[in-house]
Structure formats: structure tokens, C-alpha cells
């Protein structure tokens, strides 16, 4: 899920200089809201202060945060990782790296074989089996992104036809939607109501579905409008459904200017009390801050961001 250099790989250029919070966010992939939430909740990280009184993070803490992001994405809980300590985190990460090559070819071969054989029911059964083994949180944050990558690479290499890639996507919808629906009885009245959609130029909706799963696990009611929604209609829907949060997804291929202008336009149409979160793999989201819009780099950070923006205590996932 993460292409950034890992600790110990030389990816930080060998520098042991302390980092600012912006540099920590850039180097670890953790939103600064998550870093500050962990600081308040767990007492880690424990930054110093520079001459201007700004937080300054030692290189070892940055390494630990980078490891935590990787391991939390694999299903580990922050509190347990911190109790284990840095050395144990390094061992856990090394073990996961060693095990991944052995697991991935088997999983990829099974899924790709079923897609190429046009066995639609078997594809759904395979996805349901992965969901059953992993649980919804890991399935949405780890398994689905990994499978998306594998299927995308196979399509680009000419190993899958377009209709076979569409079979995969449609099967994911069929598996995830019932799993999300089963969580309706666990909704929390104090949780924000979330509107999920994309801009008119964005045809990809799997990111929305994965985010909806995490919101549901946190007890949030959601209104899913699908893809390609005009900006004015997003604003109208946010009012009509009395939503507290508009969550938007952008793929890597999204045009940066359209993304940034659209977000600025939407922010101007909505009351200040309705928050906007924008996530996905579009690089433009993380290069320039937009007033009143939160860039969400990772689904794993959603529980902490809900606590930050809505004072909603995170549920274990």
C-alpha cells in the first residue's frame, strides 16, 4: 500500500536531523492529526520544541511512526505496538516483509485464474473467503488495496481483459455491500452522518466503498451517492440529507486543477459546520492544503480523524 522507503533502507538519506510535523507527515504517510492524536492518547511521539516553539521530532521517533503506519495497516493496534517497543516493531515488520512474497503469488494466482476462467460465482466466493478470514477492517484497508494493485498490474500487462477487470470490481461491490449493511444495528447516534461521492470527472468508486466500510465500523451512518456527482448537487445533497461530513475519493489519474478547484468551489457552497474530507491516491491532495478541506492519506486514519473532528471515541477494528 505504501511506496515510501522503509526504515533502515536508506530512504531518509541518512539524515538524523529532527523533523517538523509537516516533514513527519510527508515521510511517514501519517496525517498530522493522527500523529497528534497518538501523542495525546499514548504519550508517543514525544517531540521536543524548536526555537520557535514548534514540534520537532527526533529521527528515531520518525522511524517508529513509519513502522507503526505499516503495522497498523496490517491490523496491529497502536497501543500494543508501543508497549512492544521499537525493536519488536522492527522484527514484526521484517517478518511481514519475508512472509509477503510467499503469500502474494498464491493469492494472486487464485484470483487471476478465476477471473480469466470467467467463474463469476467462484470469484465472489474467493473474495468472501478473504473477508471471512481477515474481517471487514483488514479486508477494506489491506486486502482490497493489495488486490486492486494486482488486478491493475495484470490488466496493464495484458493478462486481463477489461470485462474481467469489471467482473472483479463488481464482485467486490457484491461482497462489501452486504457486509456494510450488517453493521446498521451498530450505528451510534452521536456519530456524524457521512455523504460519500466523487466529482463528475472521477469514475472510480471502490475507494468510496472501502471508506464506507470503515465509517460503518465506527458507527457512522452514511449516504452513498456513487460516482460523477456535479459539485452543486453534492452541496445540495449534503443539505438535503443533513450530513455532517462530505467524503470524496480521487484516483491517481484525477486532473490536479479540477480536483483543487472543485474542492475550493464545494467548500464555498457548504456551511462551515459541514466538513469535507478528500482521500485517495491523487498526489495533488497532499501537495497543497485547501482551507476547510482535510486530506485523508489512509483509511486506517479514519477513526482517529473522527475523534479529532467530531470527538467520536474510536472503536477497535
C-alpha positions in Angstrom: 0.0 0.0 0.0 2.9 2.3 0.6 5.7 3.0 -1.8 7.7 5.2 0.6 11.2 3.9 1.7 11.1 1.8 4.8 13.2 2.4 7.9 16.7 1.1 7.6 16.6 1.1 3.8 18.5 4.4 3.4 15.3 6.1 2.2 15.7 9.0 4.6 19.1 10.0 3.0 21.0 9.1 6.2 19.9 12.3 7.9 19.3 12.2 11.7 18.1 15.7 11.8 14.9 16.3 13.7 11.7 16.7 11.6 8.9 19.2 11.7 5.3 17.9 11.8 5.0 18.6 8.1 8.1 16.6 7.4 6.8 13.7 9.6 3.5 13.7 7.7 5.4 13.6 4.4 8.0 11.0 5.4 5.6 8.6 7.2 2.4 9.0 5.4 0.6 9.6 8.7 -1.8 12.5 8.8 -0.6 15.1 11.3 -4.0 14.7 13.1 -3.2 11.1 13.7 0.3 11.9 15.0 -1.1 14.4 17.4 -3.9 12.1 18.5 -1.4 9.4 19.3 0.7 11.9 21.2 -2.3 12.8 23.4 -3.7 9.3 23.8 -0.5 7.2 24.2 2.2 9.8 25.1 4.0 9.0 21.8 5.6 10.5 19.9 7.2 12.9 22.4 8.5 15.8 20.3 10.9 18.5 21.5 10.3 22.1 20.7 12.5 24.2 18.4 13.5 27.8 18.9 10.1 29.0 17.6 8.2 26.6 19.9 7.2 24.2 17.1 7.2 20.5 17.5 10.5 18.8 16.5 10.6 15.0 16.1 13.8 13.0 16.5 14.8 10.6 13.7 14.2 7.5 15.9 10.6 8.6 16.6 10.0 9.2 12.9 11.3 5.7 12.2 8.9 4.3 14.8 6.0 6.3 13.4 6.7 5.0 9.9 6.8 1.4 11.2 3.6 1.9 13.1 1.8 3.1 10.0 2.9 0.0 8.2 2.0 -2.4 11.0 -1.3 -0.7 11.9 -2.2 -1.2 8.2 -1.6 -4.9 8.7 -4.1 -5.0 11.6 -1.9 -4.3 14.7 -3.2 -1.8 17.3 -1.1 1.3 18.2 -1.2 0.7 21.9 0.1 -2.8 21.6 2.9 -1.7 19.2 4.0 1.0 21.6 4.0 -1.5 24.5 6.2 -3.9 22.4 8.8 -1.2 21.7 10.9 -0.3 18.6 12.9 -3.5 18.4 9.8 -5.7 18.4 8.3 -3.4 15.7 11.3 -3.9 13.5 11.0 -7.6 13.9 7.3 -7.6 13.2 7.9 -5.5 10.1 10.7 -7.7 8.9 8.6 -10.9 9.4 5.7 -9.4 7.4 8.1 -8.5 4.5 9.5 -12.0 4.5 6.1 -13.6 4.5 4.5 -11.4 1.8 6.3 -12.9 -1.2 5.2 -16.3 -0.2 1.6 -15.3 0.3 1.1 -12.9 -2.6 1.7 -15.2 -5.6 -0.7 -17.8 -4.3 -3.5 -15.3 -3.6 -2.8 -13.5 -6.9 -2.7 -16.8 -8.9 -6.0 -17.9 -7.4 -7.9 -14.7 -8.1 -6.4 -14.1 -11.5 -7.1 -17.7 -12.5 -10.8 -17.4 -11.5 -11.1 -14.1 -13.4 -9.6 -15.5 -16.5 -11.8 -18.6 -16.3 -14.9 -16.3 -16.1 -16.1 -18.1 -13.0 -18.1 -15.2 -11.5 -19.6 -17.1 -8.6 -16.2 -18.5 -7.7 -14.7 -15.0 -7.8 -17.3 -13.9 -5.3 -16.7 -16.9 -3.1 -12.9 -16.3 -3.1 -13.5 -12.7 -2.0 -16.0 -13.7 0.6 -13.4 -16.2 2.0 -10.8 -13.5 2.2 -13.3 -11.2 4.0 -14.2 -14.0 6.4 -10.5 -14.7 7.3 -9.5 -11.0 7.6 -12.5 -9.3 9.0 -14.0 -6.2 7.4 -11.4 -3.7 8.7 -8.4 -5.5 7.4 -10.2 -6.5 4.2 -11.0 -2.9 3.4 -7.7 -1.4 4.4 -5.2 -4.1 3.5 -6.6 -6.9 1.3 -8.7 -4.8 -1.2 -5.9 -2.3 -1.9 -3.5 -5.1 -2.5 -5.9 -7.0 -4.8 -6.6 -3.7 -6.6 -2.9 -3.3 -7.3 -2.5 -6.9 -8.5 -5.6 -6.7 -10.8 -4.5 -3.3 -12.1 -1.0 -4.6 -12.9 -2.4 -7.7 -14.6 -4.7 -5.5 -16.8 -1.8 -3.2 -17.7 0.3 -6.2 -18.7 -2.4 -7.5 -20.9 -3.1 -10.5 -18.7 -6.7 -9.5 -18.1 -9.4 -8.2 -20.4 -11.5 -5.1 -19.5 -14.5 -7.3 -18.9 -12.5 -9.5 -16.5 -11.4 -6.4 -14.5 -15.0 -5.3 -14.4 -16.0 -8.7 -13.0 -13.5 -8.2 -10.2 -14.9 -4.7 -9.3 -18.5 -5.8 -9.5 -17.8 -8.8 -7.3 -16.2 -6.6 -4.7 -19.3 -4.5 -4.6 -21.4 -7.5 -4.1 -19.3 -8.8 -1.3 -18.7 -5.4 0.5 -22.2 -4.0 0.4 -23.9 -6.8 2.5 -21.0 -6.7 5.0 -21.6 -3.0 5.4 -25.4 -3.4 5.7 -24.9 -5.9 8.5 -23.4 -3.1 10.6 -26.6 -0.9 10.6 -27.5 -2.2 14.1 -24.2 -0.9 15.4 -24.7 2.8 14.3 -24.1 5.4 17.0 -26.5 8.3 17.3 -23.6 10.7 18.3 -21.6 9.7 15.2 -21.5 12.1 12.2 -23.6 11.3 9.1 -21.4 10.9 6.1 -22.1 11.7 2.4 -19.8 9.7 0.0 -19.4 10.5 -3.7 -17.0 11.7 -6.4 -16.7 14.7 -8.7 -18.0 14.5 -12.3 -14.6 13.6 -13.7 -14.0 10.7 -11.3 -15.4 7.4 -12.5 -13.8 5.2 -9.8 -16.0 4.3 -6.8 -14.2 1.4 -5.0 -12.4 3.9 -2.7 -15.8 5.2 -1.6 -17.0 1.7 -0.7 -13.8 0.9 1.3 -14.2 4.2 3.2 -17.9 3.5 3.8 -16.9 0.2 5.4 -14.5 1.9 7.9 -17.1 4.6 8.7 -19.7 1.8 9.3 -17.3 0.1 11.7 -17.0 3.3 13.6 -20.8 3.6 13.9 -21.4 6.3 11.3 -24.5 6.3 9.1 -23.6 7.0 5.5 -25.3 8.2 2.4 -23.6 6.6 -0.7 -24.3 8.6 -3.9 -21.9 6.7 -6.2 -19.7 8.5 -8.7 -19.7 11.5 -11.1 -21.8 13.9 -9.0 -21.8 17.6 -10.0 -20.4 19.9 -7.4 -23.6 21.9 -6.9 -25.5 18.6 -6.4 -23.1 17.4 -3.8 -23.7 20.6 -1.9 -27.5 20.2 -2.3 -27.3 16.6 -1.2 -25.3 17.5 1.9 -28.1 19.8 3.0 -30.9 17.5 2.0 -29.6 14.5 3.9 -28.4 16.7 6.8 -24.9 15.3 6.6 -22.1 16.4 8.9 -19.3 15.2 6.6 -18.7 15.0 2.9 -16.2 12.4 1.9 -14.8 12.4 -1.6 -12.5 10.0 -3.4 -9.9 10.8 -6.1 -7.9 8.3 -8.1 -4.3 8.9 -9.2 -5.4 9.8 -12.7 -7.6 12.7 -11.5 -6.6 16.1 -13.0 -5.0 18.2 -10.3 -6.5 21.5 -11.3 -10.0 20.0 -11.5 -9.5 18.4 -8.1 -8.3 21.6 -6.3 -10.7 24.0 -8.0 -13.6 21.6 -7.4 -12.8 21.3 -3.7 -12.5 25.1 -3.3 -15.8 25.5 -5.1 -17.6 22.9 -2.9 -16.1 24.4 0.3 -17.6 27.8 -0.7 -21.0 26.2 -1.2 -21.3 24.4 2.1 -21.8 25.8 5.6 -18.7 25.8 7.7 -20.2 23.2 10.0 -20.2 20.6 7.2 -16.7 19.2 7.0 -15.0 18.0 3.8 -12.6 15.1 3.6 -10.8 14.2 0.4 -8.9 10.9 0.1 -7.4 8.6 -2.5 -4.2 8.3 -4.5 -4.3 11.7 -6.3 -1.0 13.4 -5.5 -2.5 16.9 -5.7 -4.4 16.4 -2.4 -1.2 16.2 -0.4 0.9 18.9 -2.2 -1.3 21.9 -1.4 -3.5 22.5 1.6 -7.0 23.8 0.9 -8.7 25.8 3.7 -11.5 23.8 5.2 -10.7 20.6 3.5 -8.9 17.7 5.2 -6.7 15.4 3.0 -7.0 11.8 4.2 -4.0 9.8 3.2 -5.0 6.4 4.6 -8.3 4.7 5.5 -6.6 3.4 8.7 -6.5 7.0 10.0 -10.3 7.5 9.8 -11.1 6.5 13.4 -8.5 9.0 14.8 -9.7 11.7 12.4 -13.3 11.2 13.5 -12.1 11.7 17.1 -10.2 14.8 16.1 -13.1 16.4 14.1 -16.2 15.1 15.8 -15.0 14.0 19.3 -16.1 10.4 18.4 -14.2 7.9 20.5 -12.6 5.3 18.2 -13.9 1.8 18.2 -11.4 -1.1 17.9 -11.3 -2.5 14.4 
